[in-house]
């Protein structure tokens, strides 16, 4: 992929990337872990390059460190530096829709979804999984 320069309104201190499909790329943005700021950028990847689709956020999503998709439901999970895990539904090319949050108030860094889609694992800043 070609470089996507920060400061262009497309990415903001990116910390992670995940593909929903072979051409649908999402990037988790930390925004320098500034309180009140966190987002997910979306790109379409083709043989000729990368096209920016949009930035998405929801209240309380601060400093997105890692993102992961459920292999069974297609839901997107985002680990926020100071406020738990955020869940989004993703339907085709429509914007991701916030679908809840868990572990609110917990400093999260990483997130992954078990291949069977039944379990979400997260790492925190306190040596807990």
URFENBEL-V389876 format. One line per field, one symbol per residue. ss: DSSP state (a for helix, b for strand, c for the rest). phi: phi as a letter, one per 20 degrees, with the letter a starting at -180 (. if undefined). burial: b if it has 9 or more other ideal C-beta (glycine too) atoms within 8 Angstrom, else e. A space follows every 10 residues. Layout:
BEGIN
ss: ???
phi: ???
burial: ???
END
This chain:
BEGIN
ss: cccccccccc cccbbbbbbb bccbbbbbbc aaacccccbb bbbbbbccbb bbbbbbcccc cccbbbbbbc cccccbbbbb cccbbbbbbc ccccccbbbb bbcccccbbb bbbccccccb bbbbccccc
phi: .ffdffnend cblfcbbbee cfcdddcede lmlfgncabc dccddcfeqc dfdrdcbbgn edlfebcbdf fddmfddced gcbmdddcec clefffdgco bblgnefdcc bbdggemecd dcddecmdd
burial: eeebeeeeee bbbbbbbbbb eeebbbbbbb bebeeebbbb bbbbbeeeeb ebeebbeeeb bbbbbbbbbb eeebbbbbbb bbbbbbbbbb eeeeebbeee bebeeeebbb bbbbeebeeb bbbbeeeee
END
